[in-house]
Amino acid sequence: MHKVENAITMRINTKNRRMKLLNTLRSDLNKTLLNIGFAGAVLLTFLLCFTAPAYTDNNTMKSYSVFEALFSLDREFIRSNIDFASGRLARLGMNGYVTLFLPIIVAFPFMVSFCAERNNGNIRFVIARTGKLRYYISKFVSCFLCGGLAVLIGISLYMCAMYMLFPPLSSYNANEQILETYRGSGELWENIKYCISSFLNGAIATMPAFFLSSFCKNPYIITCIPFMLTYVWQTIMTKLINKAFESYNIKLIERLEPFNPCTAGLMFDTRSSVAVRSVIFNCSYVFVFLAGFIAIMSKTRDKGT
């Protein structure tokens, strides 16, 4: 009889813990999604996508961004050059300044609500009601999801704009081999993969700011430091890859590529070794920052007061 009662009690307690976590997560998602920071992140992502390089003039070596191509190039020229196919341009959004400013963009959604919660002392009451670990996990999930969603929505809007503003691939007179190169494994599937990788890049890019928020309450520091570190990291990796390219060291390039910031899309790479390294690196990257956040928050005595 006692065993049955204990089993029932355990089930009820487990259900209550799950409900507490879900309620805390729902509350955090509402706070992160329904604020001006999230809308600003979506808008910035959308606008910065237009800075992606669309075309390079071989005669003058001048590079034209998507924005410049729209307003400075002749429409007839655009209709005659397959580089301006909407499907190709749609998957170039992350090639512009989005990657550089991503650590700042993805910090906007959660930074506003979390910093306010810590600065006004409400964090004590929330943790008392939900429990420490549930609170930390909820913050992580809401930060990860909202950062990824902000980038995904911005990229999706940009992709829709490309299909409305530029000619479709089928309108160009090109041989089948060139068309196959642009189609890849199918335009729809390529777009889906691009959206998934954009979400993952946005979600993973939140981790430095998320970690900093465990011991810093200043929103300017939380956004600026990850930006500076990512810029240095990206510069170093670019130089290393360029040197490997100059010496035609393909194996070294394949080893370095997965460690570049905002390259979650390499998880879909046809080169299995590159894809595996990308998965291992990005999962480890997320885990280290999550573990660091939990460790520091657990040792914070005032819990934000």
Backbone bond lengths (Angstrom), bond angles and torsions (degrees), N, CA, C in turn:
res aa  C-N    CA-C-N  psi(-1)  N-CA   C-N-CA  omega(-1)  CA-C   N-CA-C  phi
1 M - - - 1.460 - - 1.532 111.13 -
2 H 1.333 114.83 -44.60 1.461 119.99 -179.95 1.526 111.11 -64.63
3 K 1.361 115.53 -35.68 1.465 119.42 179.38 1.517 111.53 -64.15
4 V 1.347 115.61 -39.67 1.467 120.59 178.79 1.521 110.53 -65.66
5 E 1.348 115.61 -43.66 1.471 119.84 179.01 1.528 111.60 -63.29
6 N 1.355 116.34 -40.28 1.465 120.46 179.03 1.526 111.39 -65.02
7 A 1.343 115.19 -39.50 1.472 119.74 179.88 1.524 110.51 -65.26
8 I 1.335 116.22 -42.17 1.474 120.86 178.65 1.519 110.72 -64.14
9 T 1.346 115.08 -43.27 1.472 120.03 179.18 1.521 111.47 -61.66
10 M 1.344 116.05 -41.56 1.463 120.88 179.61 1.524 111.02 -63.68
11 R 1.344 115.75 -40.83 1.467 119.51 179.11 1.526 111.71 -64.75
12 I 1.332 115.13 -41.07 1.473 120.06 179.24 1.530 110.32 -64.47
13 N 1.346 115.97 -43.46 1.466 120.20 179.82 1.527 111.68 -63.92
14 T 1.346 115.51 -41.05 1.472 120.11 178.19 1.517 110.68 -62.65
15 K 1.352 114.93 -43.09 1.475 119.35 179.30 1.524 111.07 -63.79
16 N 1.340 116.03 -40.62 1.474 119.98 179.57 1.529 111.51 -64.68
17 R 1.354 115.98 -39.10 1.460 119.75 178.87 1.525 110.86 -64.61
18 R 1.342 115.11 -41.62 1.471 119.13 178.13 1.524 111.70 -63.22
19 M 1.330 114.95 -42.11 1.465 119.42 -179.79 1.523 111.14 -64.87
20 K 1.349 116.57 -38.57 1.466 120.12 177.78 1.523 111.09 -62.64
21 L 1.355 115.52 -43.23 1.453 119.86 179.53 1.526 111.22 -64.45
22 L 1.335 116.45 -43.69 1.467 120.68 -179.73 1.527 111.35 -65.04
23 N 1.335 116.31 -41.16 1.464 119.84 178.76 1.530 111.53 -65.79
24 T 1.349 116.38 -40.72 1.461 120.40 177.73 1.523 110.33 -64.55
25 L 1.344 116.30 -42.97 1.464 120.89 179.79 1.523 110.81 -64.74
26 R 1.326 116.98 -41.36 1.472 120.88 178.68 1.525 110.22 -61.64
27 S 1.325 115.85 -42.41 1.460 120.25 179.61 1.533 111.28 -64.50
28 D 1.346 116.53 -43.37 1.465 120.59 179.83 1.529 111.60 -66.56
29 L 1.333 116.78 -39.19 1.464 119.83 178.64 1.526 111.12 -65.18
30 N 1.326 116.27 -39.85 1.471 119.88 177.37 1.526 111.31 -62.13
31 K 1.338 115.33 -42.48 1.467 119.65 -179.51 1.529 111.93 -67.36
32 T 1.339 115.87 -33.72 1.468 120.21 -176.48 1.521 112.49 -84.39
33 L 1.327 116.28 -38.10 1.463 120.19 -178.13 1.521 112.89 -79.00
34 L 1.327 115.50 -39.08 1.468 120.06 -173.87 1.524 111.03 -95.05
35 N 1.325 116.11 56.90 1.469 119.29 174.33 1.529 109.24 -144.38
36 I 1.306 115.64 166.41 1.468 120.84 -175.07 1.534 111.82 -67.09
37 G 1.341 116.42 -24.00 1.455 120.14 179.10 1.525 112.04 -63.97
38 F 1.327 116.73 -40.41 1.471 120.60 179.37 1.527 110.49 -66.98
39 A 1.331 116.59 -45.09 1.470 120.66 178.38 1.529 110.49 -61.73
40 G 1.336 116.65 -39.76 1.457 120.65 178.51 1.522 111.99 -65.33
41 A 1.343 116.90 -37.81 1.466 121.11 178.74 1.527 110.89 -64.97
42 V 1.324 116.71 -41.69 1.470 121.37 178.22 1.528 110.00 -62.87
43 L 1.337 116.40 -47.33 1.462 121.22 -178.10 1.527 111.56 -63.52
44 L 1.340 117.66 -43.55 1.465 121.26 179.51 1.530 111.25 -63.73
45 T 1.318 116.14 -42.22 1.470 119.97 177.80 1.519 110.32 -59.33
46 F 1.334 115.85 -47.96 1.465 121.57 -179.39 1.529 111.55 -58.11
47 L 1.334 116.98 -47.58 1.468 120.95 -176.92 1.531 112.03 -69.04
48 L 1.321 116.99 -40.99 1.465 120.12 -177.76 1.522 112.58 -69.52
49 C 1.333 116.35 -22.30 1.472 119.47 176.67 1.527 111.33 -60.54
50 F 1.332 117.05 -29.54 1.465 121.32 -178.27 1.531 112.31 -72.97
51 T 1.340 117.38 -6.26 1.469 120.32 176.50 1.526 111.41 -86.86
52 A 1.327 117.83 -1.73 1.469 121.10 179.92 1.522 110.71 -63.45
53 P 1.334 118.80 138.22 1.470 121.05 178.49 1.524 110.94 -67.76
54 A 1.323 116.66 123.49 1.466 121.12 -176.22 1.522 112.41 -101.68
55 Y 1.336 116.44 -34.78 1.465 119.08 -172.90 1.524 109.46 -156.75
56 T 1.349 115.86 143.25 1.466 121.53 175.53 1.529 109.27 -121.10
57 D 1.321 116.01 124.48 1.458 121.88 178.16 1.537 108.51 -76.53
58 N 1.328 116.71 116.37 1.469 120.76 -176.36 1.530 112.91 -68.20
59 N 1.310 117.10 -22.74 1.469 120.50 -179.79 1.528 112.16 -78.02
60 T 1.325 115.19 -44.82 1.473 119.60 -177.64 1.523 112.58 -102.20
61 M 1.352 116.30 -10.10 1.472 123.35 -175.90 1.522 112.21 59.28
62 K 1.313 115.66 24.21 1.475 120.60 176.50 1.528 108.95 -85.26
63 S 1.319 115.25 132.27 1.459 120.98 178.92 1.524 109.92 -97.45
64 Y 1.325 116.10 133.77 1.461 121.59 179.99 1.528 109.44 -110.18
65 S 1.314 115.31 128.54 1.470 119.43 173.82 1.522 109.05 -77.43
66 V 1.319 116.77 171.18 1.468 120.97 177.91 1.525 109.76 -60.10
67 F 1.320 116.37 -41.26 1.465 121.25 179.65 1.534 110.83 -62.55
68 E 1.335 116.22 -45.37 1.470 120.53 179.70 1.523 111.10 -65.40
69 A 1.324 116.38 -39.50 1.466 120.16 179.72 1.523 111.01 -61.85
70 L 1.310 116.26 -37.10 1.468 120.57 -179.26 1.530 112.07 -64.61
71 F 1.326 116.98 -38.83 1.463 120.19 -170.25 1.529 115.16 -108.30
72 S 1.338 118.10 -11.36 1.466 117.97 -176.62 1.524 114.67 -120.49
73 L 1.328 117.28 -14.09 1.458 119.37 -179.29 1.532 111.30 -100.97
74 D 1.321 114.91 147.49 1.464 121.08 -179.28 1.525 110.67 -68.25
75 R 1.330 116.29 139.31 1.464 120.95 -177.85 1.525 111.60 -63.36
76 E 1.316 117.00 -34.84 1.468 119.96 178.57 1.524 110.99 -64.65
77 F 1.324 115.50 -38.64 1.465 120.24 177.56 1.533 110.03 -64.54
78 I 1.321 116.49 -41.39 1.464 121.41 178.95 1.527 110.41 -63.18
79 R 1.344 116.55 -39.98 1.472 120.59 -179.39 1.531 112.33 -70.56
80 S 1.330 116.84 -19.64 1.464 119.91 -176.45 1.536 113.27 -99.80
81 N 1.336 117.29 -12.42 1.467 121.06 -176.96 1.533 109.53 -109.62
82 I 1.319 116.18 118.25 1.468 121.26 -174.44 1.531 113.11 -66.05
83 D 1.341 117.11 -16.59 1.474 119.82 176.72 1.526 111.98 -61.13
84 F 1.337 116.50 -19.98 1.473 120.89 -179.17 1.531 112.40 -97.03
85 A 1.318 117.02 14.77 1.465 120.07 176.34 1.523 109.42 -60.54
86 S 1.312 116.67 135.33 1.469 121.36 -174.42 1.528 112.46 -58.40
87 G 1.357 116.29 -39.07 1.462 119.42 -179.44 1.517 112.83 -63.30
88 R 1.343 116.36 -36.40 1.465 119.98 178.34 1.523 110.77 -70.05
89 L 1.324 117.21 -49.15 1.468 121.04 -177.97 1.527 111.78 -64.53
90 A 1.332 115.92 -31.80 1.470 119.81 -178.96 1.517 111.83 -61.56
91 R 1.346 116.35 -28.94 1.465 120.16 -177.84 1.535 112.70 -101.56
92 L 1.330 115.44 24.64 1.467 120.40 176.81 1.527 112.56 -111.85
93 G 1.313 117.41 0.73 1.468 121.31 -173.95 1.520 114.26 -53.95
94 M 1.341 116.84 -40.72 1.461 120.83 -177.97 1.527 112.84 -77.28
95 N 1.344 117.34 -3.31 1.462 120.81 -178.99 1.533 113.23 -85.43
96 G 1.325 116.91 -8.51 1.460 120.28 -179.55 1.525 111.47 -87.92
97 Y 1.329 115.42 -145.08 1.465 120.79 -178.88 1.530 112.85 -79.97
98 V 1.327 116.84 -0.16 1.471 119.79 179.59 1.519 110.02 -58.93
99 T 1.330 116.59 -47.62 1.465 121.20 -177.61 1.528 111.44 -58.22
100 L 1.319 116.41 -42.21 1.466 120.70 -178.42 1.520 111.72 -65.06
101 F 1.336 116.77 -43.65 1.468 120.95 -175.31 1.526 113.46 -94.21
102 L 1.324 116.99 4.54 1.466 120.39 -176.78 1.536 113.52 -57.05
103 P 1.348 120.19 -42.67 1.470 119.38 179.22 1.528 113.50 -58.86
104 I 1.346 116.64 -31.47 1.473 119.93 177.35 1.523 110.23 -77.65
105 I 1.320 116.19 -45.03 1.471 121.53 -176.27 1.523 111.27 -58.68
106 V 1.346 116.66 -49.44 1.472 119.75 -173.70 1.521 112.73 -75.23
107 A 1.339 117.32 -13.57 1.473 119.29 178.07 1.524 111.57 -78.44
108 F 1.336 117.62 -23.93 1.461 121.21 -176.54 1.530 114.09 -55.70
109 P 1.343 119.59 -48.44 1.470 119.43 -173.68 1.530 114.50 -58.70
110 F 1.360 117.63 -47.97 1.466 118.71 -174.64 1.525 112.87 -91.03
111 M 1.339 117.16 -24.53 1.459 121.28 -174.22 1.530 112.03 -61.13
112 V 1.324 116.81 -41.72 1.470 121.04 -175.99 1.521 111.05 -60.82
113 S 1.348 115.97 -52.33 1.469 119.98 -175.72 1.522 112.06 -72.93
114 F 1.349 117.52 -39.72 1.459 120.17 -175.95 1.523 111.89 -69.69
115 C 1.337 116.70 -43.28 1.473 119.75 178.46 1.527 111.11 -63.83
116 A 1.337 115.82 -38.83 1.467 119.56 178.09 1.522 110.53 -64.30
117 E 1.328 115.90 -40.94 1.466 121.22 179.98 1.517 111.30 -63.59
118 R 1.318 117.17 -39.38 1.466 120.50 -179.83 1.526 111.43 -74.43
119 N 1.324 116.89 -41.59 1.459 120.58 -175.84 1.522 113.49 -70.06
120 N 1.348 117.16 -32.99 1.469 118.55 -179.69 1.528 113.42 -91.26
121 G 1.346 116.93 -0.47 1.453 120.50 174.39 1.516 115.20 84.49
122 N 1.322 119.19 2.81 1.467 121.31 -179.66 1.519 113.10 -66.44
123 I 1.325 116.46 -17.87 1.464 120.34 -178.01 1.534 111.50 -58.96
124 R 1.347 117.07 -33.83 1.475 120.56 179.93 1.507 111.38 -60.03
125 F 1.342 116.07 -44.53 1.467 120.55 -175.72 1.525 111.42 -72.90
126 V 1.331 116.14 -34.72 1.468 120.25 179.35 1.523 110.15 -67.44
127 I 1.339 116.84 -44.75 1.467 120.75 179.95 1.521 110.97 -65.94
128 A 1.339 117.01 -38.76 1.468 120.79 178.36 1.525 110.63 -61.96
129 R 1.316 116.70 -33.35 1.469 120.78 -178.04 1.537 112.48 -82.98
130 T 1.331 117.08 -35.08 1.469 120.19 -172.84 1.524 114.13 -103.89
131 G 1.336 117.19 -26.99 1.458 120.08 -172.97 1.521 110.11 98.92
132 K 1.337 116.33 148.61 1.465 120.67 -173.55 1.523 113.03 -63.24
133 L 1.340 116.87 -54.99 1.461 119.88 -173.81 1.521 111.57 -62.89
134 R 1.343 116.70 -41.07 1.469 119.65 178.18 1.525 110.74 -62.79
135 Y 1.314 115.80 -37.61 1.472 120.19 178.56 1.526 110.57 -63.68
136 Y 1.338 116.75 -46.09 1.471 120.93 -178.57 1.533 111.51 -64.72
137 I 1.327 115.96 -44.91 1.469 119.97 179.84 1.521 110.68 -64.24
138 S 1.324 116.54 -40.29 1.464 120.64 179.62 1.528 110.95 -63.03
139 K 1.335 116.33 -42.77 1.469 120.11 178.22 1.527 111.07 -62.43
140 F 1.342 115.25 -42.31 1.459 119.69 179.54 1.527 111.31 -62.22
141 V 1.323 117.05 -49.52 1.469 120.95 -177.07 1.527 111.11 -62.99
142 S 1.351 116.81 -44.38 1.470 119.83 -179.15 1.524 111.09 -66.04
143 C 1.330 117.11 -39.40 1.472 121.40 178.03 1.527 110.16 -65.21
144 F 1.314 116.74 -46.72 1.470 122.85 -178.74 1.531 110.63 -61.86
145 L 1.337 116.12 -49.08 1.466 120.20 -177.49 1.527 112.30 -66.79
146 C 1.329 116.56 -44.85 1.470 119.61 -175.53 1.526 111.83 -70.54
147 G 1.328 117.62 -35.95 1.457 119.96 175.47 1.523 110.69 -63.25
148 G 1.333 115.87 -44.43 1.457 120.10 178.19 1.516 112.91 -66.23
149 L 1.330 116.58 -40.83 1.472 120.54 -179.20 1.526 112.03 -66.42
150 A 1.327 116.44 -38.89 1.475 119.97 179.55 1.527 110.63 -59.90
151 V 1.341 116.00 -44.49 1.463 120.30 179.16 1.524 110.53 -69.86
152 L 1.333 116.67 -42.12 1.467 120.59 -179.46 1.528 111.92 -60.45
153 I 1.326 116.78 -44.82 1.470 120.23 -179.88 1.523 110.59 -65.84
154 G 1.345 116.29 -43.64 1.466 120.16 178.38 1.521 111.83 -60.91
155 I 1.333 117.11 -44.86 1.465 122.13 178.80 1.527 110.73 -65.18
156 S 1.330 116.99 -40.82 1.472 121.18 -179.73 1.524 111.21 -63.45
157 L 1.328 116.37 -41.23 1.470 120.19 177.11 1.529 110.75 -63.53
158 Y 1.331 115.38 -41.25 1.472 119.99 177.72 1.526 110.63 -62.52
159 M 1.313 117.33 -43.53 1.467 121.36 -179.83 1.532 110.92 -62.21
160 C 1.320 115.85 -41.79 1.470 119.56 176.59 1.527 111.09 -61.56
161 A 1.343 116.14 -40.43 1.464 120.91 179.29 1.527 110.75 -63.11
162 M 1.337 117.06 -39.04 1.466 120.66 -179.99 1.527 111.26 -63.98
163 Y 1.330 115.82 -40.34 1.467 119.26 -179.81 1.528 111.79 -70.13
164 M 1.325 116.54 -23.20 1.465 119.64 177.57 1.525 112.49 -87.22
165 L 1.339 117.46 -30.41 1.471 121.20 -172.26 1.528 114.59 -96.71
166 F 1.339 117.50 -21.21 1.458 120.28 -176.18 1.530 111.03 -122.85
167 P 1.332 116.92 155.80 1.470 120.88 -176.89 1.529 111.82 -66.81
168 P 1.330 117.84 150.04 1.471 120.96 176.51 1.529 111.09 -72.79
169 L 1.306 116.76 159.58 1.460 121.93 -178.55 1.533 111.49 -59.99
170 S 1.311 116.12 -35.34 1.467 120.71 -176.96 1.530 113.28 -66.56
171 S 1.335 118.07 -15.88 1.469 121.05 -177.43 1.533 112.77 -82.95
172 Y 1.340 117.05 -7.04 1.461 120.47 -177.70 1.526 110.98 -95.62
173 N 1.322 115.65 141.06 1.461 121.54 176.41 1.525 108.74 -87.58
174 A 1.305 116.57 97.70 1.462 121.76 -179.65 1.518 108.21 -141.93
175 N 1.340 116.69 155.53 1.463 119.11 -179.96 1.528 110.30 -71.00
176 E 1.302 115.24 161.99 1.464 121.58 -172.51 1.524 112.65 -61.38
177 Q 1.326 117.05 -33.57 1.458 120.78 -179.27 1.530 111.37 -63.74
178 I 1.332 116.18 -43.27 1.477 120.65 178.15 1.521 110.32 -66.39
179 L 1.336 116.68 -41.51 1.468 120.59 179.21 1.527 110.89 -62.51
180 E 1.330 116.99 -40.36 1.467 121.07 178.76 1.519 111.29 -63.46
181 T 1.347 115.50 -36.59 1.467 120.03 178.51 1.528 110.91 -62.09
182 Y 1.321 116.33 -40.58 1.467 120.78 -179.13 1.537 111.80 -76.87
183 R 1.329 115.92 -31.43 1.483 118.92 -178.95 1.515 111.83 -74.85
184 G 1.339 116.53 -34.03 1.458 119.78 -175.99 1.509 110.27 68.50
185 S 1.309 117.06 -131.01 1.463 121.78 179.30 1.525 111.81 -90.12
186 G 1.321 116.51 19.02 1.471 120.91 -178.10 1.514 109.33 117.96
187 E 1.329 116.56 129.88 1.467 120.14 -173.14 1.522 112.68 -59.37
188 L 1.327 116.95 -41.62 1.468 120.23 -179.46 1.524 110.94 -63.55
189 W 1.343 116.68 -47.83 1.462 120.61 -178.28 1.530 110.62 -65.43
190 E 1.330 117.32 -38.69 1.461 120.95 178.24 1.531 110.73 -63.02
191 N 1.330 116.35 -39.53 1.475 120.58 178.07 1.521 111.63 -66.96
192 I 1.338 116.37 -39.30 1.474 120.51 178.52 1.529 109.74 -63.86
193 K 1.329 116.62 -46.10 1.472 120.50 178.64 1.527 110.90 -60.64
194 Y 1.328 115.69 -39.35 1.466 119.90 -179.44 1.533 110.80 -65.94
195 C 1.319 116.43 -39.78 1.470 120.00 178.16 1.525 111.24 -66.22
196 I 1.340 116.49 -41.26 1.468 120.05 178.79 1.528 110.55 -63.66
197 S 1.346 116.16 -45.01 1.468 119.28 -179.92 1.523 111.50 -66.22
198 S 1.349 117.21 -33.08 1.469 120.81 176.73 1.521 110.68 -65.31
199 F 1.347 115.98 -43.07 1.468 120.45 176.75 1.532 110.39 -59.83
200 L 1.333 116.60 -47.58 1.466 120.73 -178.09 1.527 111.24 -64.75
201 N 1.328 117.30 -40.47 1.474 120.08 177.69 1.518 110.96 -60.87
202 G 1.347 116.24 -43.40 1.456 120.35 178.98 1.517 112.08 -65.86
203 A 1.334 115.84 -43.26 1.466 120.45 -178.29 1.525 111.32 -65.69
204 I 1.337 116.38 -45.17 1.467 120.74 -178.70 1.527 111.30 -68.13
205 A 1.329 116.35 -33.03 1.475 120.35 -179.70 1.525 112.81 -67.30
206 T 1.334 118.33 -14.95 1.471 120.75 178.63 1.532 112.43 -75.38
207 M 1.332 116.71 -18.13 1.460 120.74 -169.58 1.536 114.74 -59.77
208 P 1.352 120.58 -46.00 1.471 118.51 178.93 1.526 113.11 -59.89
209 A 1.348 116.94 -44.54 1.469 120.58 179.25 1.524 110.28 -66.22
210 F 1.326 117.13 -39.33 1.467 122.31 177.75 1.521 110.10 -60.15
211 F 1.330 116.86 -44.80 1.466 121.19 179.25 1.530 110.99 -64.61
212 L 1.326 117.09 -44.55 1.466 120.80 -179.78 1.520 112.09 -60.65
213 S 1.334 116.73 -33.33 1.461 120.60 -178.05 1.525 112.68 -66.88
214 S 1.336 117.40 -11.84 1.472 120.44 179.38 1.527 111.77 -72.57
215 F 1.341 116.89 -25.48 1.478 118.80 179.87 1.527 113.15 -131.28
216 C 1.329 117.63 -0.21 1.466 120.93 -179.53 1.526 109.72 -123.14
217 K 1.324 116.92 135.95 1.470 121.57 -179.74 1.524 112.50 -108.42
218 N 1.334 116.32 -0.47 1.460 120.62 -177.77 1.532 109.76 -89.89
219 P 1.341 118.28 113.46 1.472 120.40 -176.73 1.523 113.93 -62.94
220 Y 1.330 117.41 -28.45 1.464 120.47 -179.43 1.530 111.17 -69.65
221 I 1.324 115.88 -40.91 1.469 120.21 177.42 1.525 110.28 -67.77
222 I 1.329 116.26 -40.67 1.472 121.33 -178.49 1.529 111.52 -61.10
223 T 1.329 116.82 -33.36 1.468 119.79 -179.87 1.528 112.96 -89.02
224 C 1.324 117.69 -37.09 1.474 120.74 -172.56 1.525 113.60 -77.22
225 I 1.335 117.93 -41.10 1.463 120.11 -177.46 1.534 112.04 -62.51
226 P 1.350 119.93 -47.80 1.471 118.91 176.28 1.522 113.27 -58.81
227 F 1.344 116.31 -36.02 1.461 120.12 178.38 1.532 110.76 -62.34
228 M 1.338 116.65 -46.71 1.461 120.56 -178.44 1.525 111.58 -66.20
229 L 1.337 116.47 -42.45 1.466 120.51 179.81 1.528 111.45 -65.09
230 T 1.342 116.38 -40.44 1.464 120.23 179.12 1.517 110.88 -65.82
231 Y 1.335 116.44 -37.98 1.468 120.73 178.90 1.530 110.46 -62.87
232 V 1.341 116.77 -45.61 1.470 121.17 178.87 1.526 110.14 -63.69
233 W 1.329 116.16 -45.62 1.463 122.34 179.60 1.531 110.62 -58.77
234 Q 1.325 116.27 -47.63 1.465 121.65 -179.11 1.532 111.46 -63.81
235 T 1.332 116.54 -40.39 1.472 121.40 179.27 1.524 111.04 -63.24
236 I 1.333 116.59 -45.50 1.469 120.93 -179.73 1.523 110.86 -62.83
237 M 1.347 116.61 -46.68 1.465 120.43 -178.50 1.528 111.52 -64.75
238 T 1.326 116.97 -38.39 1.467 120.80 178.66 1.518 110.95 -62.91
239 K 1.331 116.74 -43.04 1.468 120.70 179.22 1.527 111.07 -64.67
240 L 1.316 117.48 -41.60 1.465 121.36 179.67 1.531 111.28 -64.72
241 I 1.343 116.05 -42.62 1.462 120.21 179.35 1.522 111.11 -67.33
242 N 1.331 116.89 -38.86 1.472 120.80 178.51 1.528 111.32 -64.12
243 K 1.337 116.23 -40.07 1.474 119.68 178.05 1.525 110.42 -65.46
244 A 1.328 116.18 -40.39 1.468 119.81 178.05 1.523 110.67 -65.57
245 F 1.329 115.90 -35.99 1.469 120.72 179.12 1.534 111.00 -67.29
246 E 1.330 116.31 -38.60 1.469 121.03 179.73 1.526 111.41 -64.23
247 S 1.324 116.05 -32.30 1.470 120.29 179.51 1.534 111.99 -95.58
248 Y 1.334 116.01 8.29 1.473 122.41 178.74 1.532 112.36 56.71
249 N 1.322 115.35 34.75 1.470 120.44 179.42 1.535 108.79 -90.51
250 I 1.326 116.09 83.76 1.468 121.96 -175.13 1.529 111.46 -65.36
251 K 1.323 116.87 -38.15 1.467 120.19 -179.04 1.524 111.46 -62.94
252 L 1.335 116.06 -40.47 1.473 119.95 178.93 1.529 110.25 -67.21
253 I 1.334 117.04 -38.90 1.467 120.40 177.89 1.518 110.38 -60.82
254 E 1.332 116.75 -44.46 1.469 121.09 179.96 1.528 111.69 -64.35
255 R 1.328 116.30 -31.21 1.468 119.77 178.33 1.526 111.93 -75.47
256 L 1.339 115.65 -33.41 1.466 119.89 -176.66 1.529 113.26 -82.28
257 E 1.335 117.48 -34.95 1.469 122.41 -174.24 1.526 114.19 -49.52
258 P 1.343 119.58 -47.70 1.467 119.34 -176.96 1.526 114.79 -63.95
259 F 1.351 117.00 -16.64 1.467 120.84 -177.51 1.522 112.98 -94.92
260 N 1.318 116.29 4.32 1.457 121.32 175.10 1.525 108.71 -76.94
261 P 1.338 120.12 144.26 1.471 120.13 177.14 1.523 111.65 -65.21
262 C 1.320 115.78 147.55 1.471 123.09 176.61 1.530 112.51 60.22
263 T 1.324 116.09 45.04 1.469 119.67 176.71 1.533 110.47 -123.33
264 A 1.329 116.03 36.64 1.466 119.81 178.59 1.527 111.54 -63.14
265 G 1.337 116.58 -22.58 1.460 120.49 179.07 1.519 112.82 -62.82
266 L 1.352 117.06 -18.75 1.464 120.12 178.82 1.524 111.93 -68.57
267 M 1.331 117.28 -10.33 1.466 119.94 173.94 1.526 111.16 -62.61
268 F 1.343 116.43 -23.00 1.464 121.54 178.65 1.527 112.01 -96.70
269 D 1.329 117.14 6.01 1.461 120.29 -175.86 1.530 111.10 -62.87
270 T 1.324 115.61 142.12 1.476 120.13 179.86 1.528 111.43 -70.79
271 R 1.343 116.75 -20.17 1.469 119.69 175.59 1.524 107.74 -80.48
272 S 1.309 116.84 108.85 1.470 121.93 -172.25 1.527 112.54 -58.83
273 S 1.342 117.95 -38.22 1.464 120.38 -177.88 1.532 110.66 -65.31
274 V 1.345 116.66 -39.00 1.470 121.47 178.28 1.523 110.30 -66.83
275 A 1.334 116.34 -43.69 1.473 121.36 -179.58 1.525 111.18 -62.80
276 V 1.332 116.80 -43.03 1.476 121.03 -179.42 1.524 110.35 -65.18
277 R 1.334 117.05 -44.03 1.476 120.36 178.44 1.521 110.98 -62.32
278 S 1.321 116.50 -38.68 1.460 120.73 -179.92 1.523 110.97 -64.65
279 V 1.330 116.71 -44.11 1.477 120.99 179.11 1.525 110.37 -62.95
280 I 1.329 116.69 -47.33 1.477 121.08 -178.43 1.525 110.97 -62.99
281 F 1.331 116.18 -45.88 1.466 119.52 -178.11 1.524 111.56 -63.74
282 N 1.341 117.49 -48.92 1.465 120.18 -176.37 1.522 112.52 -67.36
283 C 1.324 117.32 -38.11 1.474 120.05 176.64 1.525 110.77 -65.39
284 S 1.328 116.73 -42.53 1.478 120.94 178.35 1.525 110.90 -64.66
285 Y 1.320 115.68 -40.03 1.468 122.52 179.63 1.532 110.37 -58.96
286 V 1.323 115.81 -47.35 1.477 120.98 179.79 1.522 110.44 -66.16
287 F 1.331 116.87 -45.08 1.467 121.17 -176.88 1.532 111.45 -62.12
288 V 1.339 117.18 -42.53 1.475 121.15 -178.52 1.529 110.42 -61.84
289 F 1.324 117.24 -45.20 1.467 119.85 -178.90 1.532 111.49 -69.26
290 L 1.333 117.14 -37.15 1.467 120.23 177.15 1.526 110.32 -64.53
291 A 1.340 116.63 -46.18 1.469 120.76 179.30 1.528 110.61 -61.78
292 G 1.327 116.79 -40.75 1.463 120.95 178.28 1.517 111.79 -63.99
293 F 1.330 116.78 -41.60 1.466 121.41 178.71 1.528 110.73 -61.20
294 I 1.331 116.37 -47.72 1.473 120.75 -178.91 1.530 110.67 -64.14
295 A 1.336 116.57 -43.14 1.473 120.25 -178.83 1.517 111.62 -62.19
296 I 1.315 117.57 -44.97 1.474 121.31 -178.32 1.521 110.95 -71.07
297 M 1.338 117.22 -43.78 1.464 119.69 179.27 1.529 112.03 -62.96
298 S 1.331 116.39 -33.19 1.468 120.37 179.49 1.522 112.08 -67.54
299 K 1.326 115.98 -27.59 1.468 120.41 -178.75 1.538 113.09 -94.99
300 T 1.335 115.98 -3.92 1.458 119.65 178.93 1.532 108.94 -76.68
301 R 1.304 117.78 112.69 1.472 121.49 -172.90 1.516 113.30 -71.96
302 D 1.332 115.39 -40.89 1.476 116.92 -174.44 1.518 112.38 -83.45
303 K 1.371 118.06 -11.86 1.465 122.68 -179.69 1.520 112.75 51.99
304 G 1.341 114.68 40.20 1.460 119.54 172.57 1.495 115.38 96.67
305 T 1.321 119.81 -2.63 1.468 119.66 179.71 1.508 110.07 -78.05
